[in-house]
Amino acid sequence: MAAPDAAGGRAVGAADADDLLAAATRRLRDRAGDRAGARLESEVLLASVLGVERARLPGVRRVSPEDVARFEALVEERVRTARPVAYLVGRRGFHELDLAVDERVLVPRPETEHVVEAVLRLAAEGRLPPGPVVDRGTGSGAIALALRGRVGRPVLALDLSAGALEVAADNGRRVTAARARDGAPDGTWGLVRADGLGVLADGSVAVVVANPPYVTAAEHAALPDDVRLHEPREALVAGEGGPDAMYRRLAREAARVLRPGGWLVTEVGAGQAGGLTDLLADAGWTELAVDDDLAGIPRVVRGRRPAD
């Protein structure tokens, strides 16, 4: 028997998976920006409905009427509302992690993985002083959980949003369970509700990592609908004084809480790396460096705490 579609109208029967993906790709092209992005979104949605890994989709031939209806409802919601695919399926991959995400947190992005890689390089080179790693504004917990168990020290995740901390706590449980199944090492971590780094003692931290809100209000108004309408504004837009004031506060607070030899590693917006490195240099920070993302955009700034 055919199943009704999400609108309760025409009947939906079993369908060929390739035909479903081709039709969805055409419908999603405007939202995704190009055909390749639309195909990726279509595959992610169908894999989620079927409960399989996306890599296994080529082995799927027929899709049941019930799954056709669920898939087409998700495609329709994406087209109509611009809700991000990660929120539609409730998860997003980040640095080999499978994270739960919803409107309480930003969708983790590939460029943020460069923050993780920078800290892992410092740890591998033995350049981290004693003390914990602190993730300022953890959101989904992506950076903190990617580092937990891999830097040889505890990780502390801070966020002002109670909703974000709930998502991060859920992801902590998910990651712990997954690593237990795989026999992978898993370190200790903590979650604290806090605005910035003010709750931390002076000279107590090895590394401060951050993906702070660095978008201006004008830039936010011009963002794509899926970001502007759905992702939390407070995690995107710098507050009063804009990005410059935000970076000054971050640098000031990090200098206070870091141990001698400690590091600040932060993501920055396009065109902002030079201004932040100048600010840090003027304040006496050393070993300043900038890493580009895969698009060649200067994306991660790191520096060592200024001497007393």
Buried (B, 14 or more C-beta within 10 A) or exposed (E): EEBEBBEEEEEBEEBEBEEBBEBBBEBBBEBBEEEEBBBBBBBBBBBBBBEEEBEEBEEBEEBBBEBBBBBBBBBBBBBEBBBBBBBBBEBBBBBEBEBBBBBBBBBBBEBBBBBBBBBBEBBEEEBBBEBBBBBBBBBBBBBBBBBBBBBEBBBBBBBEBEEBBBBBEBBBEBBBEBBEEEEEEBBEBEBEEBEBBEEBEEBBBBBBBBBBBBBBEEBBEEBEEBBBBBBBEEBBBBEEEBBBEBBBBBBEBBBBBBBEBBBBBBBBBEEBBEBBBEBBEEBEBEEBEBBEBEEEEBBBBBBBBBEE
